[in-house]
Amino acid sequence: MHTAPADPRLAFSDAERHGVYRAIHERRDMRHFGGGAVSGEVLLRLLRAAHHAPSVGFMQPWRFLRISDAGVRKSIHALIEQERIQTARALQEREDAFMKLKVEGVLDAAEVLVVALPPGREAHVFGRRTLPEMDLASAACAIQNLWLAARAEGLGLGWVSIFDPVQLAQLLRMPAGSKPIAVLCLGPVQEFYARPMLQQEHWASRAPLADMLFENAWDRPLAMAQTPTTGGDTDA
């Protein structure tokens, strides 16, 4: 099947395109922060980038709560620590290894943001009638936008999901029907991990892209992905 190439008038310049891919490949789920601060101007720029994410049915199901109170941060940290212990126990033979991992930076990061799904999401039917979880998928796109923009600004960001959502919602006095999905730790870092932290700690490794790609049916691997090429999967 013949396909026309992309219109060069619509493409970014080589330098701009490189910057986009660099942010994608060098983004890291950060847990170690170096103090400092994030200016209000930069924070709003990042939140604006998040707010420009795509969303199913244009429902925009993201709400961001900035946690500036030290006492509230400590309470969030306590909830995370409580769940960290429960998660470690659930991992059984990997309990000790998990407890050695740093899983959050709530007390160290310059900024802490809690991302939540708002109440009333059930009213949005467009794109969700058979896949109601698309509200979560849309909010995840907003988080990814913020993550990539933070990397471009030289700031680290870590997504923490180890907490009881009911308890966190109660702590933050969220309205009934809302649901927190992420605690984001944001701020300056001394350096970015050379590879994803869990890969550096030998907890897991990135699966080959070819194992994830199919064509027309699940039992038909995508042929073009089976041929090694230069510049393929990288953790750089």
ChimeraX attribute file (.defattr): number of C-alpha atoms within 10 A of each C-alpha:
attribute: neighborCount
match mode: 1-to-1
recipient: residues
	/A:1	2
	/A:2	4
	/A:3	5
	/A:4	5
	/A:5	6
	/A:6	8
	/A:7	7
	/A:8	8
	/A:9	7
	/A:10	7
	/A:11	10
	/A:12	11
	/A:13	11
	/A:14	8
	/A:15	8
	/A:16	11
	/A:17	11
	/A:18	12
	/A:19	13
	/A:20	14
	/A:21	12
	/A:22	15
	/A:23	18
	/A:24	16
	/A:25	15
	/A:26	19
	/A:27	28
	/A:28	22
	/A:29	22
	/A:30	27
	/A:31	24
	/A:32	24
	/A:33	25
	/A:34	14
	/A:35	15
	/A:36	13
	/A:37	13
	/A:38	16
	/A:39	11
	/A:40	9
	/A:41	8
	/A:42	13
	/A:43	16
	/A:44	12
	/A:45	16
	/A:46	19
	/A:47	17
	/A:48	15
	/A:49	19
	/A:50	23
	/A:51	21
	/A:52	13
	/A:53	19
	/A:54	17
	/A:55	21
	/A:56	18
	/A:57	14
	/A:58	12
	/A:59	18
	/A:60	19
	/A:61	24
	/A:62	23
	/A:63	17
	/A:64	19
	/A:65	14
	/A:66	12
	/A:67	18
	/A:68	12
	/A:69	9
	/A:70	11
	/A:71	10
	/A:72	13
	/A:73	16
	/A:74	13
	/A:75	13
	/A:76	23
	/A:77	18
	/A:78	14
	/A:79	18
	/A:80	22
	/A:81	16
	/A:82	14
	/A:83	16
	/A:84	19
	/A:85	14
	/A:86	14
	/A:87	16
	/A:88	16
	/A:89	15
	/A:90	11
	/A:91	12
	/A:92	10
	/A:93	10
	/A:94	12
	/A:95	15
	/A:96	12
	/A:97	13
	/A:98	18
	/A:99	14
	/A:100	9
	/A:101	13
	/A:102	12
	/A:103	22
	/A:104	25
	/A:105	24
	/A:106	27
	/A:107	16
	/A:108	17
	/A:109	26
	/A:110	22
	/A:111	23
	/A:112	25
	/A:113	18
	/A:114	21
	/A:115	23
	/A:116	22
	/A:117	21
	/A:118	18
	/A:119	14
	/A:120	11
	/A:121	16
	/A:122	11
	/A:123	9
	/A:124	16
	/A:125	14
	/A:126	13
	/A:127	16
	/A:128	16
	/A:129	11
	/A:130	9
	/A:131	10
	/A:132	15
	/A:133	11
	/A:134	18
	/A:135	23
	/A:136	18
	/A:137	15
	/A:138	22
	/A:139	27
	/A:140	21
	/A:141	18
	/A:142	25
	/A:143	25
	/A:144	18
	/A:145	20
	/A:146	24
	/A:147	27
	/A:148	26
	/A:149	24
	/A:150	24
	/A:151	18
	/A:152	17
	/A:153	14
	/A:154	16
	/A:155	23
	/A:156	29
	/A:157	30
	/A:158	25
	/A:159	24
	/A:160	20
	/A:161	17
	/A:162	20
	/A:163	23
	/A:164	14
	/A:165	17
	/A:166	12
	/A:167	13
	/A:168	20
	/A:169	19
	/A:170	11
	/A:171	13
	/A:172	14
	/A:173	9
	/A:174	16
	/A:175	11
	/A:176	11
	/A:177	12
	/A:178	17
	/A:179	19
	/A:180	24
	/A:181	23
	/A:182	22
	/A:183	28
	/A:184	28
	/A:185	26
	/A:186	28
	/A:187	27
	/A:188	22
	/A:189	20
	/A:190	11
	/A:191	13
	/A:192	21
	/A:193	19
	/A:194	13
	/A:195	19
	/A:196	20
	/A:197	20
	/A:198	15
	/A:199	13
	/A:200	12
	/A:201	13
	/A:202	10
	/A:203	12
	/A:204	11
	/A:205	13
	/A:206	12
	/A:207	9
	/A:208	11
	/A:209	11
	/A:210	16
	/A:211	11
	/A:212	11
	/A:213	15
	/A:214	15
	/A:215	11
	/A:216	8
	/A:217	8
	/A:218	10
	/A:219	8
	/A:220	10
	/A:221	16
	/A:222	17
	/A:223	11
	/A:224	12
	/A:225	16
	/A:226	12
	/A:227	8
	/A:228	9
	/A:229	9
	/A:230	5
	/A:231	6
	/A:232	10
	/A:233	13
	/A:234	9
	/A:235	14
	/A:236	11
